[in-house]
Amino acid sequence: MSDTVLIGQIEHETNTFSALPTDVSAFADASLHYGDDVIADLEGTNTAVGGFLRVASEENWDVVPTVAADATPGGVVTAEARETLLEAVLTGIERTDPDGVLLALHGAMVSEGERDGDGYILDRVRDAVGDDVPVMASLDLHANISTRMATHADGLFGYDTYPHVDIGDTGETAARAMAATLRGELAPEIVVERAPLLPPLPELRTETEPMASLLAAAADDEGDGIPDVSVFGGFSQADVDHAGFSVVGVADRSVADDVRERCRALADEAVDRRDEFDRDYTSVADAAAEAATWDGDAPLLLADISDNPGGGSAQDGTGLLAALLDAGVEDAALATIYDPEAVAAAAEAGVGAELSLSLGGRSGENGDPLDVTGRVRLLSDGNYRNYGPMSTGLDVSFGRTALLDVDGIDVLVGSHRQQPYDPEAFRSQGITPERERVLVLKSTVHYRAAFEPLVGAVREVATPGLCSPDLSAFDYQHVPRPIYPLDDVV
């Protein structure tokens, strides 16, 4: 008789410094699927649910799909959205009485009334299934691990890459641990060891030190009875009391004490090497100056790292665009400025029309609107599919989109906040990115997976925005102190 395994996804990375509420419509604008559509839309994709489904097929499980929801990072998740999505999971549990539950969570959700959103979800699921049903969750590398999360789950499995090219692999790891548990081959226990570190997002890139060697050591610790050891960098834009760096092991109870020692050693090593998380960034002025004279064989890529919607910034900053225009930069393409009002104005003017408008800057987070005059080159629904190595096969959208030619710079303007980490963000809108002289992306790290092979150089530009790597710019009230780099730690 086949085991019945319920699957669900409720993912959000919450930037608590953002005033943009994350409601049900924010999930619908990004990725929201219910029931059988979860399988139809996500099977075969490089997503955690895609990974769950691959193992489910191998194990011949009876799968209960409930909901798959993922909103672009932003402000606090409304209680209504949290409860609406969670109800789909709880109803599935009540209806089917599953043998196991696999969840794709983020680990940095903050919601109204429940600041530990992921811990709350796991708590409610545990209450629904009881103590004897295994509950396991995949998590983002940027998860802030809480005691509540570890208490109510049997396994927490993190991505090992940033850019996150192993999301599907992580789903498979969680599902294989579930299979071993259901067969009685694994009695899982979670061990958590923390470090007083809160590294900014760019410094958690896993191809650079210290993350590269910390993750390699974690992988070496895995083996028989130890399905996973994860290094979680934490999410620095979430001001919560459980924010920060942690090392988490999932191990059979017989070896859990040994795994705890290994996790503690890695956490201590991260503290000892904390200075390696520090790095320098390119100023807006220097980026514009280099772009004006760039004559490489492949494009210069300017990463607008602070106004990244993938970390909860508003995506409406125009400071870098203004500097490029002032420097006379041409043969450039920028993705993407969030401004539904500008898109509506462009749509009213029509393709081929020239119009003057105020662009971006509407959130109040990233400077003032920029007055520009441009020609409408294209209007579209903004839909495309990722073909690069991250979230391969996933359908995403900028919403209603306008392509404006502003003094030789192609500017994509969208109606949904969506991080443009895949080249299809350009190609779907009629731009061939490798033929541009300069590319500008509102992304912090994820763009590297697909864009680095196409460009001649990358500059991380320290623009204004809610993903700024300068954490001293934020008024933290809840993170545990002392914590590096906000404080000196020993």
N, C-alpha and C positions, 0 to 999 in steps of 0.2 A: 504494500500500500504506500502510495506516494505521500511525502510530507507536504503540508500546506504552509506556504511562506507568504506572508503579506509584505508588500513593498510600498514605500511612499517617499516623497521628497518634499521638504519644506526648507528652502535655503534662502538666507539673507545675511549679508554682511552689513552691519548697521554702523554708520558713522554718526555718533551721538552729537557731533558738533553741527550737523546739518539740520536745518529747519524744515526740510522737505519730508512730509509724512509718507510712509510706505503703506499704502492701502491695497485693497484687492485689485484695483485697476492697475497698480504698479506691477503686480505679478502678471496680470493679463497682458500688459504691454510687452512683457519680456518673455516669459515661458510659463504657461499654465495648462495642464492637461488633467483630465479626470477619467477614472475607470479604464475601460479598454483602450482609450486613446493614449494612455501612458505607454502601453506596449507598442501600439501602432506607430507612435511618433518618436519614440526613443530607442526602440530595438535597433541594434547595429550602430549606435552612436558612441562616441568616446565621452560618455557621461557615466556617473556612478550608477544610475538606473540601467544604462546599457550594460555595464559590467554585471550587475545583479542578474539581468536577464540571460546573459551568456552562461553563467553558472547554473541558473535555474533550468535551462534547457539540458545541460549535461547531467544534472541530478534528477531530471524528470519530476521536478516539483510541480505541485498545483499552485500556480501563482495567483495571488489576489492583488491586482493593481488598484490603488486608491486615488492618489493625487501625486502629480509632479509639478511643483511650483518653485520658481526661482525668479526673484525680482532683482533688477539692477540695484547695486548698493546705494543706500541713501539714508534718510533719517529713520527715526524709530518706527517700528512696525505697529500698526494700529491693533488694538485688541480685537476688533472685528475681523481683520484679515487673519490674525493668528488663529482665532477660534474657528473661523470658516474653513480654513485649510486643515486644521487639526481634526475637525469634526469628520472629515472624509476618512481619515485614518481610523478614528475611533469607531465609526459606523462599520467600517470593514472588519475590524476586530470583533465587534459584537455579532456581526452577521456570520462570520466564518470560523471563529474560534481557532486561530492559526497555531501551528506548531512552532513558528518562529517569525520574527519581525525584522526586516531590513529597512533602514531609513537612510536617506541621503540628506544630511544636514550640513550647515556651514560651520557652526561652532562660535560665531560672533554675532548672533542675532540678539538685539535688544528690542523689547516690545513694551507697549503700554502696560503698566502694572506688574510686569514680569521682566525685569532687566536681564535675567539669565533666560533668554527665550528658548534656547536649545535644551537647557536643563529642565525647563518647564514642560516642553514637549515630551522628553524622555520620562519625566515623572508621571505625566498623564497616561502615557502608553504603558508604563510598568504597572500602574494601578489597574489598567484595563485588562492586561493579560495575566497578571499574577506573577509570582516569583519563579515559577518553574518553566516559563517560556523564554527562550533566549531572545534578547533584543540587542541588535548590533547596528552601528551607524558609521557611515563614511563621513569624514570631515575635511574641511579645507586646511591647508597648511597654516593659514592665518587664524585658526581657531583659538579662542581664549577658553581654556579648559577649566570648568568649574567642578567643585566637589559633587554638586548635584548631578551633573552629567555622568561622572564616573560611577556614582552610586546606583543610578537607575539603568545603566547599560551593562551588557556583558562583554562588549567589545567596542572600542573607538579606534578608527583606522584613518590616518591622515595621508593626504597627498605627499609625495616625496619630491615634487618638482615645483619650481616657480620660475618661469611660466608653468602652469598646471597642465602638462601634457600627459599626465598619468591618471587622470580622473577615472577613466574606465577601468584601468588596472586596479585602482584602489577599491572600486566597487567589487571587482572580482575577488580581491583579497578578503574583503569583509564577507562576501558570500561563501567563499571556500571555508572560512573559519566557522560560519554558520553550519555548513554541511558537515564538517568534522564534529561539531557540537551535537547536531541532531543524530549523528551515527554513534555517539557516545565515545568518540576518540579524543575529545578535548573538553576539559572542564575549565572554561575560561575565567580569568580574573584580570582586572585592569589595575595597573600600577601607575601612579602619577608622581613625577618629581618636577618641581618648579625651579625657576631661576629668576632673580630680580632684574629682568631685562625686558625692554619694550622697544625692539628695533623698529625704525621706520621702514616702510614698505620696500623701497629700492634695495635696502641693505639685506633683505632676506632672499635675494636671488640665489638660486641653488647651484648655479654654475660657478659662483665665486665663493671665496672664503669669508667667514668661517663655515658657512652653511654646507659647502660641498663636502668637506671632510667630516663634519658632524653627522651628516646624513649617511655617508659611506660607513662610518662606524656603527650607526644604528642598524644598517642593513646587515653588517657582519654579525650583529647580536641575534639576528633572527635564525630560526632553525627548528628542529624537532621540538614540539611543544611550545614554540614561541612564534606564532604566525605573523606578529607585527611589532615593530618598535618605531614609533613616529616622533619626529622632531617638529614641534609646533612653534612657529615664531611668534604667534599672537597677532592681534590686530590693534595697532597703535591708535587708531582713530575711534576706538570704543572705550569710553571712560566708564569702566565698570570695575568692581572690586576684585574680579578674578582675571583681569587682563594681564597678559604677559607670556613669556617664554615657558615652555614645558616640554618634557620628554615623557611619552606615554607608551607603556608596553602592554600588550595583550598576550597572556601566557597561561599555560596550564597551571593549575594551583600548585602542582608538585614542584614547579620551578619558579614560582612567582617571586620568592625572596631573592633569588639570584638575579632575576631580571630587574628587580627594584634597585639593586646595587649598580647594575650596568646603567640604568636610567639616571641614577644619581650622579654617577661619574660623568656622563655626557652633559648633564645640566651644569655641573661644576666647571667642566671644561669650557662651556659657552661663556660663563662668567669670567673665567680667567682670560679668555680671548675677546672680551667685549670691545676693546679698542679696534678690532678688525671689522666691526660693523660700521665704523665711521668712514665717510667718503666725501669727496668734493663734487659739486655740481656746477653746471654751466649757467651763467647769468643770461637773462633775456637779451641784454645788449650784446654780449659776446656771441650768442647764438645768431642774432640777426646779422652781425658783421661777418661771421663766417659764411652764412647762407648767401650773402650778397656776392661773395667772391668764389664760391664753390665751383670747381670745374673738374671734379672727379669723374671717373668712368661710370660710376653708379651713384644713385642719389645719396645726398646727405639727409639723414633722418633726425629730426628734432622731436624728442619725446617730451610733451607737455605733462610732466610727471605729477604736478600738484593738482591739476584740474581733471583728474582721472575719474570718470563716473564709476569705474570698477572698484573704487575705494570710497565712493559716496560723495564726491564733489559734484557741483551742479553742472559741469560741462558747458558753462556759458561764458567762460573767461575769454577775453579778446586781447589781452596784453601782448602775447607773443605775435598774434596776427598784426596788431598795430605796429609793433617794432619792425616786422618784416616789410610792411607797406612803406614805412618811413625810410627803410634802407633801400627801397627800390627793387626788392626781390621779385623775380618773375619765374615762370616755369616751375611753379610749386603747387602742391595740393595739400589741403588740410582736412582732416576728419577728426571729430565732427563737432560743430557747435550746436548745442541744444537751444532752440528758439522757435517754438511753434508759431508765434506771431509773425516772425520773419518769413517762415515757410508759407503761411497763409497769404501774406502780401505778395510773395513771389508767384504763388499759384494764381492769384487774382490778375497779376500783370501778364502772366503767360510766358511760355518758352520763346526766347528771342528778344523779349522786352528788356529795356534798361530801366532800372529803378534805383531810387535812393531810399535808404532805410537805416534805422538804428538796429544794430546787430548785437545780440548777446547781452551780458551784464544785467539781466533782469532779476537774478536771485539776490543780489546785494552781497554775495560772498566773494566775487572775483573781479571787482572793479565795475566801472560804468559801461553802459552800452557804447558801441563804436559806430559812428556815422560813416557809412560807406555808400558808394555807388557801384553797382554791378549789373552784369547781364545774366539773365536766367538761361542757363545752358540746358537744364534738364529738370523735370519734375517726375517723381516716382513714388511708389508705395514704401520704398526703403527696405524691402524684404531681400534677404539673401541667405545663403547656406555656407557655413564654415567648411572649407576644404583643407585648411592648414592643420598642423598637428594638435592644436588645442580645441577640445569640444568638437572634433571632426563630425560632420554630418548633422550638426544641430542647426535648426532654422532660427534665425534672429532677425531683428528689424530695427531700423531707425524711425519707424513710423513714416508718416508723410514727409517727404524729403525734397529739398531743392538744392541744386548745384548752381552756385553763383560764381561767375568769373569777375573777380575784383582786382583790377589792375594787374592782371597776369597771374593771379593766385586763384586756383579753383578751391572754393570753400564749400564743403558739404554742410548743410544745415538741416537738422532733424527735429522730429516732433516727439521722439522717445529718447530717453537717456540710455545709451548703449556704448560700451567700450569697443572701439574699432581695432581689435587685435588680430584680425584676419584680413589678408589682402583683398578678399571679396568685398570688404567694405568699400573699397575703391572700384574694383572691377565691375561690381554690380551697378555702379553709377556711371559707367562709361569712361573710367580713368584707368590707364595702365600704369600701375605705380612705379615699375622699374624704368619707365621712360621719363619720369619726372626728374627735374634737377634737385628739388628739395621736397621732402615729405614731412608733414607735421601730424603727429598723432597724440590725442589725449588719452594716454595710457602710461602706466608706470613701469611694468616689466613684461606683461603678457605678450605685447607686440613682438618681443624678441624671437619667439619660437618660429614665427612664419616670416617676419620681415628681415631679420638679420641676413639671410642668404641673398636678399635682393638689393641691399644697400652697400654703400662704400664706407660709411662711418655713422656712428650713433652718438648723439649728444643728449644727456639727461639735463633738461632745462628746468631750473628752479623758478617756476612761475608762481603767482598767487593761487591759492586753492586749498580746499579742505583735505587734500592728501599731501600737503607740504611735508617734506622730511625734517623740517625744523620744528620739532615737537614743542619747543619753548613758546611757539606762537599760540598754543592752545591752553585753555584754562581748565586743567584737570582737577576734578574734585573727588574722584572715587578710586582711581587706580591705587594699588598698594604701594606704599612708600617705605623706604627709599627704593627707587627703580632707575636703572640706567637706560637712556642718557639724561633723564630729568634730574637725577641725583648721582653723586658718587656712591659706588657700592664697593664693599670689600668681600 
